[in-house]
Amino acid sequence: MVIDTRHDIRHRPRVLIVGGGFAGTHAAKALAHLPLDVTVVDRSNHFTFQPLLYQVALAVLSPADIASPIRTIVGRNSNTEVLMDEVVGFDLAQRKVRLRSRAELRYDYLMLATGATHSYFGHDDWASTAPGLKTIEDAIEIRRRVLLAFELAERRKLETGSHPPLNFVVAGGGPTGVELAGAICDITRYYLRRDFRHIDPAQARVLLLEGGPRLLPSYPEHLSLKAEQQLAGLGVEIHNSTIVTGVEPGYVIAGGRRIDSVCTLWAAGVQASPVGRMLGVRTDKRGSVWVDATLNPEGHPEVFVCGDLAHFEQDGKQVPGVAQPAMQMGDHVAKLIAADLNHQPRPAFRYFDKGDMATIGRMAAVADVKWPFRAELSGFPAWAAWLLVHIYFLIGFRNRLAVLAQWVWSYFTFSSGVRLIYGSQHLPGWPGQSGTEEPPTVLDSTAHEAPAAPAEARPPDRPAAACSSGETFSRSTPRQAAASSSAGEPTAIGPESAGPTPQSQL
Ligand SMILES: Cc1cc2nc3c(=O)[nH]c(=O)nc-3n(C[C@H](O)[C@H](O)[C@H](O)COP(=O)(O)OP(=O)(O)OC[C@H]3O[C@@H](n4cnc5c(N)ncnc54)[C@H](O)[C@@H]3O)c2cc1C
């Protein structure tokens, strides 16, 4: 079925935008005042501000703080409609796009901006054990796993007096890996500190594994070094030149060694959305579509490819897959189409690089600023700049206010408000979760206790915790006892650990 919309009746050019991310929403907004009709197709109903996804994953912000319905974003554009569907194929000769719903859409101009996805370098089976971070769903799943690890450790400590090592392994030392590792350290050291009675979350280890010789390889070398110093200060264990060769529930193999891991996160590889390869035009090894100076794949002036999906080279270098080029390309597509409508020559696209910034943790970041002045910042100034820029680019006044208020609140009170676990209580690799029926355990918080801690070691304002069976147990179990459990000690394969005998361990 071909969906014929009002555009056919009015005989205005029809622009079909596939992907309502940074590039797609910018293009739609820039096309609002031109005499044409625009359809935005996206498989989700919302735009996601990906730079703040890790804050959702680590329970600082709520999904609604960093996402907005695409309909709301383009709601004021009278020439624009939104369709929630997934593009699964093209007929470039007939100028038609096929949708998952089996419908087809016609276009005069097609803009593709479907972004990027994770790459597991041919090991797609690793994905279920080591999720990556691209969507709100990914962020909620990561949040579930990270928080669940602490819940299961608390419970195991009550049941047996010890728990498996709380090792969090982040694979990939680019901006996303750095953000995730720093943020996990932040929540274990600052935000979860007072939530548990029997384990000490601060004893968790966070290991960041990077295959290359340094973190943040796209940044100047001395900013990479500053980032490493700040991460190490937070407690992240950095292992450069350490390539992950195996990911299994409960552990990873990296640099020839086995590392126990209660939660493995993947930030090591990115590839273009599969939509690029569906086009049947020239793509690079990541699947990005080669485009010329007017953002067209070869031989298709009616098709524009933008954002992370595009391979665009400027001054001999590929423009990076970050938000600024995506937004600028989206704006530029409107200029290209306007030039056609006015029978003018199309202007060439040129990326205006304003710089890069990566946050590392609480008041820690690095920034390579190129506009409106040139500066290389690290520490608090970089973090303040990062904060301002990210709030500025959030869509919607409500979101900006909500995020600012949430940050101010959590930075001063050390509390983060959305530590919610949704869904299953299964954590891949957590010992004893095979699904087999186990005999009931009597939870007795005193059974495995070390001597009571001094009163000041305990948060003063906490009521006695109640276990799920309805029993009440004392809050006097000392955090120090948890520290002496396996969590803080060098990783060792205990009887509970799954998997084959390691060659050596970190
Ligand atoms: C965790 C993380 C942190 C980041 N941090 C930063 C940062 O700090 N600074 C920075 O500049 N950049 C950052 N980036 C990169 C930045 O977010 C991307 O470069 C940017 O989102 C690319 O924009 P885009 O429009 O090309 O794609 P996206 O914004 O990814 O949008 C793609 C859209 O296409 C839709 N889509 C995909 N496939 C289909 C299909 N087949 N049919 C219909 N719709 C489809 C998706 O649902 C999505 O809405 C980060 C990215 C991630 C994942």
The ligand as an SDF file (V2000), in Angstrom:
LIG
                    3D

 53 58  0  0  0  0  0  0  0  0999 V2000
   25.8120    7.7350   24.8930 C   0  0  0  0  0  0  0  0  0  0  0  0
   26.1310    8.7980   23.8740 C   0  0  0  0  0  0  0  0  0  0  0  0
   26.7330    9.9780   24.2800 C   0  0  0  0  0  0  0  0  0  0  0  0
   27.0180   10.9640   23.3570 C   0  0  0  0  0  0  0  0  0  0  0  0
   27.5950   12.1270   23.7910 N   0  0  0  0  0  0  0  0  0  0  0  0
   27.8130   13.1210   22.9210 C   0  0  0  0  0  0  0  0  0  0  0  0
   28.3260   14.3710   23.3670 C   0  0  0  0  0  0  0  0  0  0  0  0
   28.5880   14.5570   24.5480 O   0  0  0  0  0  0  0  0  0  0  0  0
   28.4860   15.3630   22.4340 N   0  0  0  0  0  0  0  0  0  0  0  0
   28.1800   15.1680   21.1250 C   0  0  0  0  0  0  0  0  0  0  0  0
   28.3140   16.0960   20.3150 O   0  0  0  0  0  0  0  0  0  0  0  0
   27.6990   14.0040   20.6700 N   0  0  0  0  0  0  0  0  0  0  0  0
   27.5090   12.9790   21.5370 C   0  0  0  0  0  0  0  0  0  0  0  0
   27.0040   11.7830   21.0850 N   0  0  0  0  0  0  0  0  0  0  0  0
   26.7870   11.5930   19.6410 C   0  0  0  0  0  0  0  0  0  0  0  0
   25.5060   12.2380   19.1720 C   0  0  0  0  0  0  0  0  0  0  0  0
   24.4430   11.9250   20.0310 O   0  0  0  0  0  0  0  0  0  0  0  0
   25.2300   11.7680   17.7520 C   0  0  0  0  0  0  0  0  0  0  0  0
   26.3120   12.1710   16.9520 O   0  0  0  0  0  0  0  0  0  0  0  0
   23.9350   12.3450   17.2100 C   0  0  0  0  0  0  0  0  0  0  0  0
   22.8500   11.8500   17.9380 O   0  0  0  0  0  0  0  0  0  0  0  0
   23.7710   11.9930   15.7410 C   0  0  0  0  0  0  0  0  0  0  0  0
   22.5740   12.5560   15.2890 O   0  0  0  0  0  0  0  0  0  0  0  0
   21.7630   11.8650   14.1130 P   0  0  0  0  0  0  0  0  0  0  0  0
   20.6400   12.7830   13.8010 O   0  0  0  0  0  0  0  0  0  0  0  0
   22.6720   11.4600   13.0370 O   0  0  0  0  0  0  0  0  0  0  0  0
   21.1990   10.5070   14.7520 O   0  0  0  0  0  0  0  0  0  0  0  0
   20.3430   10.2550   16.0610 P   0  0  0  0  0  0  0  0  0  0  0  0
   20.2920   11.4600   16.9140 O   0  0  0  0  0  0  0  0  0  0  0  0
   20.8980    9.0020   16.6340 O   0  0  0  0  0  0  0  0  0  0  0  0
   18.8790    9.9840   15.5020 O   0  0  0  0  0  0  0  0  0  0  0  0
   18.5960    8.8700   14.7010 C   0  0  0  0  0  0  0  0  0  0  0  0
   17.0900    8.6550   14.6950 C   0  0  0  0  0  0  0  0  0  0  0  0
   16.7820    7.7340   13.6800 O   0  0  0  0  0  0  0  0  0  0  0  0
   15.7960    6.8360   14.1370 C   0  0  0  0  0  0  0  0  0  0  0  0
   15.9230    5.6250   13.3440 N   0  0  0  0  0  0  0  0  0  0  0  0
   16.9610    4.7710   13.2810 C   0  0  0  0  0  0  0  0  0  0  0  0
   16.7330    3.7980   12.3840 N   0  0  0  0  0  0  0  0  0  0  0  0
   15.5110    4.0310   11.8620 C   0  0  0  0  0  0  0  0  0  0  0  0
   14.7200    3.3860   10.8750 C   0  0  0  0  0  0  0  0  0  0  0  0
   15.1570    2.3000   10.2200 N   0  0  0  0  0  0  0  0  0  0  0  0
   13.4950    3.8890   10.5800 N   0  0  0  0  0  0  0  0  0  0  0  0
   13.0340    4.9790   11.2280 C   0  0  0  0  0  0  0  0  0  0  0  0
   13.7590    5.6440   12.1700 N   0  0  0  0  0  0  0  0  0  0  0  0
   14.9740    5.1850   12.4660 C   0  0  0  0  0  0  0  0  0  0  0  0
   16.1260    6.6570   15.6080 C   0  0  0  0  0  0  0  0  0  0  0  0
   14.9950    6.2160   16.3310 O   0  0  0  0  0  0  0  0  0  0  0  0
   16.5640    8.0600   15.9890 C   0  0  0  0  0  0  0  0  0  0  0  0
   15.4910    8.8360   16.4610 O   0  0  0  0  0  0  0  0  0  0  0  0
   26.7080   10.7720   21.9870 C   0  0  0  0  0  0  0  0  0  0  0  0
   26.0980    9.5900   21.5820 C   0  0  0  0  0  0  0  0  0  0  0  0
   25.8010    8.6070   22.5190 C   0  0  0  0  0  0  0  0  0  0  0  0
   25.1290    7.3350   22.0690 C   0  0  0  0  0  0  0  0  0  0  0  0
  1  2  1  0
  2  3  1  0
  2 52  2  0
  3  4  2  0
  4  5  1  0
  4 50  1  0
  5  6  2  0
  6  7  1  0
  6 13  1  0
  7  8  2  0
  7  9  1  0
  9 10  1  0
 10 11  2  0
 10 12  1  0
 12 13  2  0
 13 14  1  0
 14 15  1  0
 14 50  1  0
 15 16  1  0
 16 17  1  0
 16 18  1  0
 18 19  1  0
 18 20  1  0
 20 21  1  0
 20 22  1  0
 22 23  1  0
 23 24  1  0
 24 25  2  0
 24 26  1  0
 24 27  1  0
 27 28  1  0
 28 29  2  0
 28 30  1  0
 28 31  1  0
 31 32  1  0
 32 33  1  0
 33 34  1  0
 33 48  1  0
 34 35  1  0
 35 36  1  0
 35 46  1  0
 36 37  1  0
 36 45  1  0
 37 38  2  0
 38 39  1  0
 39 40  1  0
 39 45  2  0
 40 41  1  0
 40 42  2  0
 42 43  1  0
 43 44  2  0
 44 45  1  0
 46 47  1  0
 46 48  1  0
 48 49  1  0
 50 51  2  0
 51 52  1  0
 52 53  1  0
M  END
$$$$
